[in-house]
């Protein structure tokens, strides 16, 4: 009995041990799973860094932050990309010029409150946010790094929403919604985009897109340190070198702020579910892409530069580049200017040397004025001066008083235009635009001004003459058209009044019927054959060279005489038609009356009233007309 109890006790203890062992293993697996789960958090703390293989994922799961290897490279980088889009599209890179050669990287918050990237056991960070914190902020337990739903990595205090540092202020090659391009003079910070070196290397490439701080702020793309493309200044609606921005306004809200210390261009989408990005490519293109969810790919919305004229300074200074001028040279000197290097200009078709004012031209106090250069990308604004509160007339007077002022234009095109931009010195990078171009008012000498006014008047006179010629031609055409319509209407009305021809008639018979007298009835061949008993011999009244005459009786009881034209009579269609018309005109109570006719196949017949007293052949073949009259 005691041994049985002991066995039962030992069995119970063993079962408990097994259950505890299973529970321990389950807890260990759960802890391991949680520790390696890439989607467990969007936040880094002092106690919770991320290592290679782990991810931060934003709350809405739009963006992810972690370690990645681009293209065919073997190096590791920390970056932000769209979490659910394939192929992987990276929008920000931390250590773009300091790759890690293995998977030992760790991103953590250091004792000073900075976010740092370390490699293995090195104490010197590969990359750092490098911000200066106050003593109270340095309490590292209070500093966190969080990945937001807009793709922004922010370093902030845990108990406040104010960012100490954020990745939006340090973009790489991609401009997302809410990212700024511009500069802050007070803190000497510039916000710009810089291309990758290659698809396999996110290091700083050759092309940079940023605002120039010289003169009126304007957007440029630089190839190294050389201006490559100009987006231009803000004209109140768009950047003058980005006409596609106007079309963009339908889907995105573009914001531009400019004051003495601060210039910033940014955008956000009206529909927050539309995924879009603006990228400067390593090939030298500035492009906008939108995600096409149906095709699961990026669709390009616009791209700059669009052509050779869009490249900065293609035609040099004081000239206009027209991309649509295919037959002739795309570069044209402005009025009053001539090529600086004629041989290059005319022989080599190289306009990069630009144009200079013609020799002997006087544009200062000698009757000079301004002519309008229509629909262009106005010149770059390094030497331009903005004058607020002036309309175009006042701007012209202001520019005319200063001999160094070479051109002017409206500064803000909204609401009919306001303000003034005045250029001093050479005019660089003018381009003819087919859409969203502005008018530029160019200072020219008295001779060019008179020539331009004469050409304008001549064009006006020629235009009036051309307009008059067009009006006269239009009136004549309308009169002819009305005449034709009236003729066709009358003809159609005449045709409607005519009895319809037999359906088995040939085309020739239809034509004959349509050209005979409209009041003359037509009889079918079948009707006449029935009335004359198939032109039987007993009904024959007479015969002549033209054919035979038969007596007949219609269904109505009316007696008729039928003249059946012989096929050998020699009388043609036109003669027969003329005979019918003549007989119709000669209808009289004292003459035999023509009742109708028949045209079917090759048969041609005339139907007369039958004379009961004397046969028709007596009058037709008997005595002469003179004897009858006597």
MARGU-143637 format. One record per residue (C-alpha): residue number from 1; residue in one letter; x, y, z. Coordinates in steps of 0.02 Angstrom, whole numbers. Each point is the difference from the previous one (the first is absolute). Last residue first. Layout:
{NUM,'a',{X,Y,Z}}
...
end
This chain:
{630,'x',{-2954,3669,-7245}}
{629,'x',{89,-27,168}}
{628,'x',{5,-186,-28}}
{627,'x',{65,21,-176}}
{626,'x',{138,116,63}}
{625,'x',{52,-123,135}}
{624,'x',{22,-134,-130}}
{623,'x',{-119,-140,-23}}
{622,'x',{10,-175,69}}
{621,'x',{151,-52,104}}
{620,'x',{-26,80,172}}
{619,'x',{-176,62,-20}}
{618,'x',{-63,-157,-84}}
{617,'x',{112,-105,109}}
{616,'x',{-96,58,153}}
{615,'x',{-158,-81,-64}}
{614,'x',{-151,103,-31}}
{613,'x',{-158,24,99}}
{612,'x',{57,-91,160}}
{611,'x',{160,100,27}}
{610,'x',{104,-93,135}}
{609,'x',{94,108,123}}
{608,'x',{186,-18,-20}}
{607,'x',{131,-111,87}}
{606,'x',{180,15,-63}}
{605,'x',{116,-149,9}}
{604,'x',{186,-37,19}}
{603,'x',{53,-181,32}}
{602,'x',{184,-42,23}}
{601,'x',{-14,-45,185}}
{600,'x',{-153,95,55}}
{599,'x',{-46,177,-47}}
{598,'x',{-186,38,-15}}
{597,'x',{-95,159,-44}}
{596,'x',{-151,102,46}}
{595,'x',{-171,69,-51}}
{594,'x',{47,100,-154}}
{593,'x',{-155,88,-65}}
{592,'x',{-49,3,-184}}
{591,'x',{-20,180,-50}}
{590,'x',{-154,112,3}}
{589,'x',{-1,10,192}}
{588,'x',{183,47,2}}
{587,'x',{163,-77,68}}
{586,'x',{144,71,-102}}
{585,'x',{118,19,150}}
{584,'x',{-21,-183,45}}
{583,'x',{34,-51,-181}}
{582,'x',{162,101,-2}}
{581,'x',{63,-76,163}}
{580,'x',{-38,-175,-63}}
{579,'x',{88,31,-166}}
{578,'x',{151,70,91}}
{577,'x',{12,-156,106}}
{576,'x',{-9,-111,-155}}
{575,'x',{135,101,-86}}
{574,'x',{111,-15,155}}
{573,'x',{-23,-188,11}}
{572,'x',{37,-33,-182}}
{571,'x',{-115,-18,-149}}
{570,'x',{76,-118,-127}}
{569,'x',{-168,-86,-27}}
{568,'x',{77,-173,9}}
{567,'x',{-54,-32,179}}
{566,'x',{-176,49,-52}}
{565,'x',{-90,122,111}}
{564,'x',{-168,-62,60}}
{563,'x',{-135,134,-19}}
{562,'x',{-144,-52,111}}
{561,'x',{-180,57,-30}}
{560,'x',{-112,2,152}}
{559,'x',{-177,-44,52}}
{558,'x',{-48,38,179}}
{557,'x',{-88,-144,89}}
{556,'x',{89,25,167}}
{555,'x',{98,-160,-31}}
{554,'x',{72,85,-155}}
{553,'x',{-57,-40,-176}}
{552,'x',{115,-14,-148}}
{551,'x',{22,44,-182}}
{550,'x',{171,-23,-74}}
{549,'x',{116,111,-103}}
{548,'x',{158,-71,-79}}
{547,'x',{180,58,-26}}
{546,'x',{95,158,-51}}
{545,'x',{4,-46,-183}}
{544,'x',{-189,-23,-1}}
{543,'x',{-136,-119,60}}
{542,'x',{-186,4,30}}
{541,'x',{-145,-37,116}}
{540,'x',{57,-167,72}}
{539,'x',{-123,-72,123}}
{538,'x',{-35,-160,-101}}
{537,'x',{188,-23,-22}}
{536,'x',{26,-14,188}}
{535,'x',{100,128,94}}
{534,'x',{6,-115,152}}
{533,'x',{-188,14,21}}
{532,'x',{11,188,-27}}
{531,'x',{-55,46,179}}
{530,'x',{93,-146,80}}
{529,'x',{161,40,-95}}
{528,'x',{-20,182,49}}
{527,'x',{-18,-40,186}}
{526,'x',{147,-123,-5}}
{525,'x',{113,129,-80}}
{524,'x',{-39,118,141}}
{523,'x',{-80,166,-35}}
{522,'x',{75,168,44}}
{521,'x',{-100,159,26}}
{520,'x',{58,167,-74}}
{519,'x',{-2,145,124}}
{518,'x',{190,-2,34}}
{517,'x',{45,15,-185}}
{516,'x',{150,-108,-42}}
{515,'x',{173,3,82}}
{514,'x',{-31,-117,144}}
{513,'x',{-84,-126,-114}}
{512,'x',{149,-9,-115}}
{511,'x',{122,-24,144}}
{510,'x',{-108,-137,71}}
{509,'x',{-5,-81,-170}}
{508,'x',{189,4,-16}}
{507,'x',{22,-76,171}}
{506,'x',{-113,-144,-48}}
{505,'x',{-181,-16,51}}
{504,'x',{-50,-144,113}}
{503,'x',{-57,113,141}}
{502,'x',{-115,100,-112}}
{501,'x',{34,187,9}}
{500,'x',{-70,107,141}}
{499,'x',{-121,135,-56}}
{498,'x',{82,175,-5}}
{497,'x',{-43,126,136}}
{496,'x',{138,-69,112}}
{495,'x',{128,28,-137}}
{494,'x',{-48,183,-12}}
{493,'x',{19,21,188}}
{492,'x',{172,-81,-8}}
{491,'x',{51,114,-142}}
{490,'x',{-63,152,94}}
{489,'x',{95,-51,156}}
{488,'x',{158,-39,-98}}
{487,'x',{-4,170,-82}}
{486,'x',{-32,88,166}}
{485,'x',{143,-94,83}}
{484,'x',{116,41,-143}}
{483,'x',{-46,184,6}}
{482,'x',{22,2,189}}
{481,'x',{172,-79,-17}}
{480,'x',{51,124,-133}}
{479,'x',{-57,144,111}}
{478,'x',{92,-74,151}}
{477,'x',{160,-22,-101}}
{476,'x',{-9,179,-61}}
{475,'x',{-26,62,179}}
{474,'x',{147,-105,63}}
{473,'x',{114,61,-138}}
{472,'x',{-45,179,42}}
{471,'x',{29,-28,186}}
{470,'x',{167,-88,-29}}
{469,'x',{58,140,-113}}
{468,'x',{-50,129,131}}
{467,'x',{94,-96,135}}
{466,'x',{155,-11,-109}}
{465,'x',{-10,185,-33}}
{464,'x',{-20,34,186}}
{463,'x',{146,-114,42}}
{462,'x',{106,79,-133}}
{461,'x',{-38,169,76}}
{460,'x',{38,-64,177}}
{459,'x',{155,-92,-58}}
{458,'x',{58,161,-78}}
{457,'x',{-40,95,160}}
{456,'x',{100,-125,104}}
{455,'x',{141,-1,-125}}
{454,'x',{4,189,8}}
{453,'x',{-2,-3,191}}
{452,'x',{143,-126,1}}
{451,'x',{101,104,-123}}
{450,'x',{-30,159,101}}
{449,'x',{55,-88,160}}
{448,'x',{151,-76,-87}}
{447,'x',{56,172,-58}}
{446,'x',{-33,82,170}}
{445,'x',{104,-128,93}}
{444,'x',{-77,-149,92}}
{443,'x',{-46,-42,180}}
{442,'x',{-91,-167,9}}
{441,'x',{-171,-28,80}}
{440,'x',{-20,-184,42}}
{439,'x',{-169,-85,-14}}
{438,'x',{-23,-160,101}}
{437,'x',{-14,-182,-55}}
{436,'x',{-125,-121,76}}
{435,'x',{-8,-109,-156}}
{434,'x',{87,2,-170}}
{433,'x',{159,67,78}}
{432,'x',{143,89,-90}}
{431,'x',{156,-3,109}}
{430,'x',{105,138,74}}
{429,'x',{155,-62,94}}
{428,'x',{97,159,36}}
{427,'x',{-39,185,-22}}
{426,'x',{157,105,13}}
{425,'x',{5,152,115}}
{424,'x',{-137,58,117}}
{423,'x',{-168,-86,8}}
{422,'x',{-157,78,77}}
{421,'x',{-136,-107,79}}
{420,'x',{-160,96,38}}
{419,'x',{-150,-17,113}}
{418,'x',{-174,-53,-48}}
{417,'x',{-84,-110,-129}}
{416,'x',{-178,-33,-59}}
{415,'x',{-56,-89,157}}
{414,'x',{158,-105,18}}
{413,'x',{148,36,-114}}
{412,'x',{116,60,138}}
{411,'x',{163,81,-56}}
{410,'x',{-60,72,-166}}
{409,'x',{144,29,-120}}
{408,'x',{147,116,-30}}
{407,'x',{149,17,-116}}
{406,'x',{172,79,-22}}
{405,'x',{11,114,151}}
{404,'x',{176,73,-2}}
{403,'x',{-65,167,-67}}
{402,'x',{-114,24,151}}
{401,'x',{-142,123,-34}}
{400,'x',{-75,-117,-131}}
{399,'x',{-15,-140,129}}
{398,'x',{-104,108,117}}
{397,'x',{-108,62,-144}}
{396,'x',{-29,-177,-62}}
{395,'x',{-41,-61,176}}
{394,'x',{-128,138,20}}
{393,'x',{-85,-55,-159}}
{392,'x',{7,-183,52}}
{391,'x',{-73,27,174}}
{390,'x',{108,38,150}}
{389,'x',{-31,-51,182}}
{388,'x',{156,-105,27}}
{387,'x',{165,22,-90}}
{386,'x',{104,-159,-19}}
{385,'x',{176,25,-66}}
{384,'x',{77,-119,-126}}
{383,'x',{186,-38,-15}}
{382,'x',{-9,-181,59}}
{381,'x',{-175,-13,-74}}
{380,'x',{16,-122,-144}}
{379,'x',{-87,65,-154}}
{378,'x',{-188,-19,-33}}
{377,'x',{-62,-167,-63}}
{376,'x',{-89,68,-151}}
{375,'x',{-173,44,-61}}
{374,'x',{21,160,-102}}
{373,'x',{152,113,-13}}
{372,'x',{-78,174,13}}
{371,'x',{94,154,-60}}
{370,'x',{67,138,111}}
{369,'x',{63,176,-33}}
{368,'x',{149,101,-57}}
{367,'x',{-13,182,-50}}
{366,'x',{181,42,38}}
{365,'x',{10,12,189}}
{364,'x',{94,-164,19}}
{363,'x',{-24,-139,-126}}
{362,'x',{126,50,-131}}
{361,'x',{51,-128,-131}}
{360,'x',{169,35,-80}}
{359,'x',{48,-183,-6}}
{358,'x',{-143,-121,21}}
{357,'x',{-27,-61,179}}
{356,'x',{77,-170,29}}
{355,'x',{-59,-179,-32}}
{354,'x',{30,-172,72}}
{353,'x',{159,-103,0}}
{352,'x',{-103,-158,26}}
{351,'x',{-80,21,-171}}
{350,'x',{94,-136,-91}}
{349,'x',{-72,-27,-174}}
{348,'x',{176,-36,-62}}
{347,'x',{-6,117,-150}}
{346,'x',{-120,138,51}}
{345,'x',{25,14,189}}
{344,'x',{177,-67,13}}
{343,'x',{55,117,-140}}
{342,'x',{-99,147,69}}
{341,'x',{75,-6,175}}
{340,'x',{-91,135,100}}
{339,'x',{-155,-22,-106}}
{338,'x',{-102,161,-24}}
{337,'x',{-117,100,112}}
{336,'x',{-128,138,-33}}
{335,'x',{-147,-122,0}}
{334,'x',{47,-156,98}}
{333,'x',{118,-121,-84}}
{332,'x',{-82,-161,-59}}
{331,'x',{55,-177,46}}
{330,'x',{-94,-153,-65}}
{329,'x',{85,12,-170}}
{328,'x',{-124,-29,-141}}
{327,'x',{-105,-149,-50}}
{326,'x',{-36,-62,175}}
{325,'x',{-54,162,83}}
{324,'x',{-110,-86,128}}
{323,'x',{131,5,138}}
{322,'x',{11,191,-11}}
{321,'x',{150,72,93}}
{320,'x',{-1,190,18}}
{319,'x',{159,104,8}}
{318,'x',{77,133,111}}
{317,'x',{119,-123,86}}
{316,'x',{48,-175,-54}}
{315,'x',{-105,-107,-115}}
{314,'x',{9,-161,101}}
{313,'x',{19,100,161}}
{312,'x',{-82,-126,118}}
{311,'x',{-74,-154,-82}}
{310,'x',{-184,28,-39}}
{309,'x',{45,43,-180}}
{308,'x',{75,-174,-19}}
{307,'x',{-165,-85,42}}
{306,'x',{-113,-49,145}}
{305,'x',{116,41,143}}
{304,'x',{-96,-51,101}}
{303,'x',{-125,-143,19}}
{302,'x',{-186,-11,33}}
{301,'x',{-125,-129,65}}
{300,'x',{103,-159,-7}}
{299,'x',{-98,-155,48}}
{298,'x',{69,-113,138}}
{297,'x',{-55,-181,-3}}
{296,'x',{-131,-118,70}}
{295,'x',{-104,9,-161}}
{294,'x',{-163,29,92}}
{293,'x',{84,91,145}}
{292,'x',{82,129,-113}}
{291,'x',{121,92,115}}
{290,'x',{35,178,-53}}
{289,'x',{170,63,-59}}
{288,'x',{71,175,-22}}
{287,'x',{167,30,-85}}
{286,'x',{157,106,1}}
{285,'x',{116,-79,-126}}
{284,'x',{191,-1,4}}
{283,'x',{37,-185,-25}}
{282,'x',{33,-22,187}}
{281,'x',{-185,40,23}}
{280,'x',{-74,143,101}}
{279,'x',{-163,-67,70}}
{278,'x',{-175,65,40}}
{277,'x',{-114,-125,87}}
{276,'x',{-182,-52,-3}}
{275,'x',{-120,-118,87}}
{274,'x',{-183,55,-13}}
{273,'x',{-90,-51,160}}
{272,'x',{17,175,72}}
{271,'x',{-111,71,-136}}
{270,'x',{33,187,-6}}
{269,'x',{185,-44,-2}}
{268,'x',{132,104,88}}
{267,'x',{131,121,-65}}
{266,'x',{155,96,48}}
{265,'x',{104,150,-54}}
{264,'x',{91,98,135}}
{263,'x',{92,166,10}}
{262,'x',{42,80,168}}
{261,'x',{102,147,58}}
{260,'x',{-69,154,-87}}
{259,'x',{-165,-82,-50}}
{258,'x',{-58,-134,-120}}
{257,'x',{-125,-141,24}}
{256,'x',{-59,-114,-140}}
{255,'x',{-136,-132,22}}
{254,'x',{-60,-125,-129}}
{253,'x',{-163,-91,35}}
{252,'x',{-8,-155,-108}}
{251,'x',{-119,-84,-121}}
{250,'x',{-70,141,-107}}
{249,'x',{151,111,35}}
{248,'x',{110,-119,-99}}
{247,'x',{-67,69,-164}}
{246,'x',{71,169,49}}
{245,'x',{161,-85,57}}
{244,'x',{24,-62,-178}}
{243,'x',{65,174,-46}}
{242,'x',{157,-33,105}}
{241,'x',{127,131,-54}}
{240,'x',{-105,146,64}}
{239,'x',{-26,-82,171}}
{238,'x',{-188,7,21}}
{237,'x',{-143,113,56}}
{236,'x',{68,159,77}}
{235,'x',{148,12,-118}}
{234,'x',{117,-113,101}}
{233,'x',{176,5,-70}}
{232,'x',{82,-116,-125}}
{231,'x',{1,-187,-25}}
{230,'x',{168,22,-83}}
{229,'x',{101,-144,-72}}
{228,'x',{186,-44,-4}}
{227,'x',{86,134,103}}
{226,'x',{178,-58,32}}
{225,'x',{61,-47,176}}
{224,'x',{-15,-189,-19}}
{223,'x',{-139,-6,-129}}
{222,'x',{-116,126,81}}
{221,'x',{-189,6,-8}}
{220,'x',{-65,173,39}}
{219,'x',{-146,78,93}}
{218,'x',{-12,188,16}}
{217,'x',{14,125,142}}
{216,'x',{6,182,-58}}
{215,'x',{181,56,6}}
{214,'x',{125,-132,54}}
{213,'x',{-67,-130,124}}
{212,'x',{-20,-135,-132}}
{211,'x',{-129,-133,38}}
{210,'x',{46,-185,-12}}
{209,'x',{3,-152,-113}}
{208,'x',{168,-93,-1}}
{207,'x',{70,-117,-132}}
{206,'x',{171,-86,11}}
{205,'x',{-37,-133,130}}
{204,'x',{8,-8,189}}
{203,'x',{8,-185,48}}
{202,'x',{-151,-111,-32}}
{201,'x',{109,-128,-93}}
{200,'x',{-74,-145,-98}}
{199,'x',{-119,103,-107}}
{198,'x',{143,121,-26}}
{197,'x',{71,156,83}}
{196,'x',{-166,42,81}}
{195,'x',{-72,172,-36}}
{194,'x',{3,149,116}}
{193,'x',{-154,93,61}}
{192,'x',{2,165,96}}
{191,'x',{-45,82,165}}
{190,'x',{127,131,53}}
{189,'x',{39,51,178}}
{188,'x',{93,157,51}}
{187,'x',{-97,18,164}}
{186,'x',{-64,173,-39}}
{185,'x',{17,-19,-189}}
{184,'x',{-126,-141,-9}}
{183,'x',{2,-84,-169}}
{182,'x',{-107,-78,-136}}
{181,'x',{-77,-168,-42}}
{180,'x',{-119,-66,133}}
{179,'x',{-67,-175,31}}
{178,'x',{-186,3,44}}
{177,'x',{-46,-126,-137}}
{176,'x',{153,-99,-53}}
{175,'x',{153,70,-89}}
{174,'x',{126,-135,-42}}
{173,'x',{189,4,-31}}
{172,'x',{59,19,181}}
{171,'x',{-108,104,115}}
{170,'x',{71,76,160}}
{169,'x',{-136,111,73}}
{168,'x',{-130,-137,-30}}
{167,'x',{115,-116,101}}
{166,'x',{-46,85,162}}
{165,'x',{97,71,149}}
{164,'x',{-54,70,169}}
{163,'x',{-182,-21,-50}}
{162,'x',{-136,75,110}}
{161,'x',{-136,-130,37}}
{160,'x',{38,-1,187}}
{159,'x',{12,-125,143}}
{158,'x',{117,-123,-86}}
{157,'x',{120,133,-53}}
{156,'x',{33,0,-185}}
{155,'x',{101,-75,-142}}
{154,'x',{-110,-13,-154}}
{153,'x',{7,-120,-148}}
{152,'x',{-120,66,-133}}
{151,'x',{-81,-119,-123}}
{150,'x',{-170,84,9}}
{149,'x',{-66,-135,119}}
{148,'x',{131,43,132}}
{147,'x',{156,-97,49}}
{146,'x',{45,41,181}}
{145,'x',{165,34,88}}
{144,'x',{-11,20,190}}
{143,'x',{79,111,134}}
{142,'x',{-60,-4,182}}
{141,'x',{107,-145,60}}
{140,'x',{148,92,-73}}
{139,'x',{-10,141,125}}
{138,'x',{95,109,-119}}
{137,'x',{-152,111,-20}}
{136,'x',{24,68,177}}
{135,'x',{182,39,-36}}
{134,'x',{-44,87,-161}}
{133,'x',{22,-91,-165}}
{132,'x',{119,31,-144}}
{131,'x',{-41,-95,-158}}
{130,'x',{114,-118,-95}}
{129,'x',{-134,-112,-78}}
{128,'x',{139,-128,-11}}
{127,'x',{85,-113,-128}}
{126,'x',{145,-122,6}}
{125,'x',{11,27,188}}
{124,'x',{171,-7,86}}
{123,'x',{-6,-127,144}}
{122,'x',{26,-150,-112}}
{121,'x',{-67,-167,68}}
{120,'x',{-81,-61,-161}}
{119,'x',{-49,150,-109}}
{118,'x',{-97,141,78}}
{117,'x',{-140,112,-62}}
{116,'x',{-51,142,115}}
{115,'x',{-158,91,57}}
{114,'x',{56,136,118}}
{113,'x',{-60,16,181}}
{112,'x',{171,28,80}}
{111,'x',{3,-176,72}}
{110,'x',{-20,-74,-176}}
{109,'x',{-164,-48,-85}}
{108,'x',{16,-155,-109}}
{107,'x',{20,-67,-176}}
{106,'x',{103,-161,-7}}
{105,'x',{106,-69,-141}}
{104,'x',{78,-173,10}}
{103,'x',{-65,-60,-168}}
{102,'x',{160,25,-99}}
{101,'x',{89,130,-108}}
{100,'x',{-87,153,70}}
{99,'x',{-17,148,-118}}
{98,'x',{59,176,40}}
{97,'x',{-48,119,-142}}
{96,'x',{-189,-33,7}}
{95,'x',{0,-28,188}}
{94,'x',{-177,60,34}}
{93,'x',{-94,-40,-162}}
{92,'x',{-173,64,-47}}
{91,'x',{-132,-44,-131}}
{90,'x',{42,-183,-37}}
{89,'x',{-120,-87,-119}}
{88,'x',{1,-190,21}}
{87,'x',{-74,-86,-152}}
{86,'x',{-131,-21,64}}
{85,'x',{-105,113,110}}
{84,'x',{-61,-52,173}}
{83,'x',{122,90,116}}
{82,'x',{46,151,-106}}
{81,'x',{182,35,43}}
{80,'x',{107,80,135}}
{79,'x',{187,-33,10}}
{78,'x',{147,-69,98}}
{77,'x',{133,-67,-117}}
{76,'x',{89,-166,-24}}
{75,'x',{130,-37,-133}}
{74,'x',{-6,-151,-116}}
{73,'x',{-54,100,-153}}
{72,'x',{-95,-75,-146}}
{71,'x',{-151,112,24}}
{70,'x',{-10,83,170}}
{69,'x',{31,-95,165}}
{68,'x',{-118,44,143}}
{67,'x',{-3,33,187}}
{66,'x',{-159,66,80}}
{65,'x',{-140,126,-8}}
{64,'x',{-174,-41,-66}}
{63,'x',{-135,111,-73}}
{62,'x',{-186,-17,-33}}
{61,'x',{-38,-119,145}}
{60,'x',{-130,123,69}}
{59,'x',{97,10,164}}
{58,'x',{169,9,-83}}
{57,'x',{108,-155,-5}}
{56,'x',{171,-9,84}}
{55,'x',{92,-153,-60}}
{54,'x',{123,-133,61}}
{53,'x',{122,-97,-108}}
{52,'x',{150,109,42}}
{51,'x',{-28,61,177}}
{50,'x',{-127,119,74}}
{49,'x',{21,89,167}}
{48,'x',{-118,-31,148}}
{47,'x',{66,55,170}}
{46,'x',{47,176,-51}}
{45,'x',{-159,8,-103}}
{44,'x',{-41,-33,-183}}
{43,'x',{-182,12,-55}}
{42,'x',{-115,-67,-137}}
{41,'x',{-24,-167,87}}
{40,'x',{-38,-187,-12}}
{39,'x',{13,-14,-187}}
{38,'x',{173,-77,-17}}
{37,'x',{-33,-139,128}}
{36,'x',{171,-60,58}}
{35,'x',{-20,32,187}}
{34,'x',{-183,-52,-4}}
{33,'x',{39,-167,-80}}
{32,'x',{145,-34,119}}
{31,'x',{-110,41,149}}
{30,'x',{-139,-112,-64}}
{29,'x',{123,-142,-33}}
{28,'x',{70,14,178}}
{27,'x',{-175,7,74}}
{26,'x',{-52,-155,-97}}
{25,'x',{158,-94,55}}
{24,'x',{-35,42,182}}
{23,'x',{-182,-54,-16}}
{22,'x',{52,-167,-76}}
{21,'x',{122,-26,145}}
{20,'x',{-133,46,127}}
{19,'x',{-120,-125,-77}}
{18,'x',{133,-136,1}}
{17,'x',{43,35,182}}
{16,'x',{-184,-6,48}}
{15,'x',{-19,-168,-87}}
{14,'x',{152,-70,91}}
{13,'x',{-69,55,168}}
{12,'x',{-166,-86,-35}}
{11,'x',{87,-161,-52}}
{10,'x',{109,2,157}}
{9,'x',{-155,20,109}}
{8,'x',{-92,-142,-86}}
{7,'x',{151,-114,19}}
{6,'x',{14,44,183}}
{5,'x',{-183,-35,28}}
{4,'x',{18,-170,-82}}
{3,'x',{152,-39,107}}
{2,'x',{-99,43,157}}
{1,'x',{-140,-120,-47}}
end
